[in-house]
Amino acid sequence: MKKFLIFLIFQTFLLANSSILIINSYHKGYEFSDSIINGIEKVIYPYSNIDVNILYMDSKRVTSKEYYESLKKLYKVQLKNRKYDLIVAVDRFAYDFVLDIYKEFFNNEPILAVGIENFSKEKAKKYGVENKVSALLEKRDLEGNVDIIRTIFPSIRKLYIINDKSLNALHTEPLIFDLINNFKSKFDLVYLKEDNLELLKQRFSKKEENSAALFIRFYKNTNGELNKNQEIEDFIKNAKIPIFVTDSIFIRKGATGGKIIDLNKFGKLSGEMALDILNKKSHKIVTYTDLTYIFDSQKLSEFYLPVDGLSIPYELINKRPTYYEKHRGFINFVFTISPFLLFLILGLIHNIYMRKQVEKDLRRRIEFDETLLNAIESPIFWQDFKGVVVDSNKTFCKLLKIKCSDLYGKRLEDFEKNKNVRKIIKVIKKYKDNENENYEFDFIDDNLKKKTYLLKQEKFKDEKTKSEGYVTIFTDITKEKEINQEKQKNRQFIIQQSKLAEIGEVFSSIAHQWKSPLVEITAIAQELFYTKKCEEIKEDDSFVKDIMNQVNYMTNTINDFQKFIMPSNKKVDFDIKEAIESMLEIVHHNIKYNSIKINLDIKDGTDLIVYGYKNEFMQSFLNIINNAKDALLNNDYKNRNIDINVFNDECDLVITIHDNAGGINDKSLDKIFGAYYTTKEDGHGIGLYMTKVIIEDKMNGKIFVENIDDGAMFTIKLEQNR
């Protein structure tokens, strides 16, 4: 254990602050070199103390001598004053470039060449790096691929070996020629080097019996144009003969399979060799031999190539899953829950039994609902979103004078010859034009009696069936309307009764008001009688004028009384101050006779115009004043006050009437506005109920009472924002 810890500490010490320069022969995005570098990074990156720098030569696109000279100048600037512990060259171009610039750019740094197909000690010695170079050779097993193709494709007669005309292809050609020269078999090997990828596509776009191809590479056309991986993938995938490969780039992209080099694993081994070099291990030249057999199941099926009889280990990709594989989870689940299946079956049996019971209950419920629906006197019917009648009660059918069986499944418009149907259609149309209000209409029944209905229509949606429609209800409000009319008559009668109750008070005031004018008229008449021999006409005119003044006063008084007792027939704008003063003038003598002082205070700037029934308001105001007067009679005659205040509160006009009669009994305070309720033995307190009716119904206002200080205060609020 101690030795192992010492080894780890020593290895960490050796790798401390190490730096690796990777020179990639190609551009970023070139899958061959990217896969190798990706494998290297997976091994190196866990070591945070190792710095990795990658340079891309882009030699697939540009290979001229001038380019390499320019690249050398660029790298000279980039690598100036940089010290590396290892130089990794990916593929042949990078390795040759490193050898060429080593003496100028580097001092004694070790070199790791990866991805080259062969290694020359003489070449390394020529550049003086024979003791500094390690290499991981990428040798494609062409012979092994030919053998496996022959095994799974025994009827083959021709095998094409596909290669391009790039510099990399030249390094592979010795292996190809060696294979062809030493090959002995019943089928032919054809070395194929087309000028461009399009020619290859055309060549293998048609099926060729008993033929296959071994794809080495075709990244570059003769004219120097690069072929993208996607284009090569399309060629391999759409070829009408099986295409075998030697590396992992296209193994999952349409290739049939082969004995391949997994480039990612190749890169990982390269990374491990880099760590060994940083740990000062000896240099070595290694040939990568961890090749694997991989086949695409769908491509094998497409070309009827069996691999079941192979004695070597292999991997199948893109396999069509068996039924068990497709449903493995379900099958395992079934076996797992099999002990519970019996209980489930028993539960299902019980559930079926219970559902039967529920069906019976539901059937009874439906029958009950149908009976209940038909018992409703209001006509009801359902329509779907197209207007087709789905259901109704018998009352609706009777209203239309149509059989229910004839109505269901049809639209109301189908029965337009029926006058009752026409009436209903017209009513519904008017309702839809103004849905915010319930629509009331009259209907003449079979007995020629007028009935009043209130129409209400609601939209419904069945979440289960996703169906929509409308439910229409015709509520018979004939009796309610008759009752309301009767109530209105009774209420008007009560108002008039209340007004008559006040007439006595008014007559008393008129009697007081008329006594003085009558005395004056009598005195003037007597004086005229005793002085009629007077010859001066002016004096006669004076007598007549005085008499007429008194008669006019009496006439105005009786006119005011007539206006008061006459009910208002429409709402008008009127001045509250003028209405209050007119009412106080009518009862002036009565109030004065009972030694009651009335103080009217109107706040400056108050908007005094309201909209309503003037005479009814004056009556309600008189009721409050008379009730206050009756209560004040219990006070000393020197202490009888009524204070009237008028002011605005936001959109309301507020009137308060406050007396000092001691207030209202707490038990009676909540009942004071009740119908026929009174706290006075003579029953005149009934006027307060009618006062509330007038203020709320006729004037669209509010009235309430409370005890304040030494008396009761009535507050009236009238809306002004009409």
C-alpha positions, 0 to 999 in steps of 0.5 A: 500500500505504501509503495502504491501511494509513493507511486501516485505521489511520484507520478503526480510530481512528474506530471506537475505543470506539464504542457502538451502541443497537439498538431492536427494534420487536418481542420476542426470538424474532420471526423477522423482526427477529431475522434482521435483527439477526443479520445486523447482529451478523455485521458488527459483532461482529468489531470488539471495540471496538464495544459493542452494546446491544439493547432490545426494544419488544414492539410486536406484543403491546402497542400501547397509548398507555399502554404507550409512555408506560411504555416511555418512562419505562423507557428514560429510566432505562435510557439515563440517563448513556449516550452512543451513537454510533449509534441503529439502529431496526428496523422502523416502530414503533422508528423512530417511537418514536425520532423521538418521544423523540429530543429528550428522550433524545438529543443529536446521535446519528445514526439508522439506520432499517432494515426500514421500507417507505417514508421521509418527509423531511417527517416527519424534518424535523418532528422535526429529524433530517432531516440525522441519518437514514439508512435501508435500505428494505425494499420487497417487490416485489409486481409482480415476484412476480405476474409470476413466478407468472404465468410458471410458472403460466400456467393461473392464474385467481385469485391471493389476496394475504394480509395481516393487519390490523396497523399494519404491514399498513397501510404495505404496503396502498398497494403492494397497492392500486397493484398491483391498480389497475394490474393487467391480466391474464386472472386476478383479484387478490383482496386477502384480510384474514381475521380470524384464521389459523384462517379462512385454514386452513379456506379453503385446506384444500381444493384450488382449481383454478387458484388460488394465493396471495401471502403478505405477512404474518399475524402478528396476528389481529383480536383482537390475538392473535399467531400463532406462526411454527410455526402460520403454517408449518403453514398454508403447508405444508398449504395445498392451493394453492401459497403464494408469499412475499416474504421468506425467513422461510418459504422453506424451511418449506413456501412454493412460492417467490417473489422474496424479500428475504433478511432475513439479507443485509438485516441484513448490509447494515444492519450495513455502513451502520452502520459507514459512519455510525460512519466519518463517511460521509454520510447516505443513504436506500437501497432494498434491491434485492438480491432473489432468486428461490428455489423449493422443488423438492418444492412445485413438483412437488406442484402441477406448476409448471415453472421450467425455462423461466425466463430469469432466474437462480433457486435451487432448494431441497429438490431431489430428488437425481438418481441421479448426485447420490445416488451421486456419490461412488460413481460417482467412486470407481468411475471412480477405481478402474477401473484396479484393477477388473481386478486385483480380478476376477482376485483374485476368481477366485483367491479362488473357486478357493481357496475351492473348495480350502478347501471340499474341505479342510473336507469332509475335515476334517468327515469326519475329525472325525466319524470321530474323534468316533465313535472316542471311547469316551465317549458325547457329544451336543449339544442346542440351547437347546430341548433338541433333539438336534443331533448325537452320536457312535455311542457315545451312540446305542449307549448309548441303543439308538436309531438316530442318524438317529431321534435327531437333531432330537428331544428326549430326552423323546420317547423316554421309553419307552426305559429307558436314555433315562429313566436319562439324563434322570434323571442330567442332571436331578440334575446340573443341580440341583448343577452345581458338582460332576461327577455320577457314576453307574452304568450296566448295559451289554448284557453286564450289566456295571456301568460307571461314568460321569462326567457333564460338561455345558458351554454353547456359543454359536456367534458366527456363527449366535448359536445356543446349546446344551449339550454333554454328555459321559459319561466312562467311568471304570470302569477308573480307579475299579477302579484307584483301589480297587486302589490304596486296597487297596494303600495300606491294605496298606502302612499295615498293613505299616508298622504290623507293622514297628513291632510289633517295637519295641512288643513290645520296649517291652512286654517291658521293661514286663512284666519288672518286674511279673512279677518282682514277682508272682514275689516276692510268690508266693514270699513267700506260699508261705513265709509261708502258715502266717501266720494274719493274713488282712490280710497275705494281702489285702496280697499279693493286692492287690500281685499285682492291681496288677501284673496291672492294669498289664500289662492296661492295657499290652496294652490300649493296644497293642491300641488302637494296632494296631486301625485307626480306622474314622471321624474323631473329635475328639481331644486331640493332647497325650493322643495324643502322651503315649499313644504315648510311654508305649508306647515309654517303656522302649525310649526310656529303655533307649537313653538318649534324652531326650524333651522335650515343650513345649506352648505355653500357651493352645494349642488341642489338639483336632483332627479325624481318625483318632487311631490312624493319627496315633499310628502316623505320630508313632511312625514319626518318633520311631523314625526319630529314635531309630535315627539317635540311636543313632550319638550318644554316649549322653549326647547323645541328645535329641528336642524336641517342640513344639506350638503354634497358627499361625493356623488350624493346629495345628503339631507339630515333632519336632527331634532332634540326630542330625546331620540327613539327607543333602541328596541324600536330603532331597527323597526321604525321603517317597518310597514304599519309600525308605529310608536304613537298611539294615534298610528301616524307613525305609518308615514315612516314606512312610506317615507322609506318606500318613496326615498328608495323606490321613487328617488333611488336613494337611501334613508336611515336613522340614528340617535345622536346627542339629545335626539334622533337624526334622519339621513337621506342620501340621493344620487346625483350622477344620473 
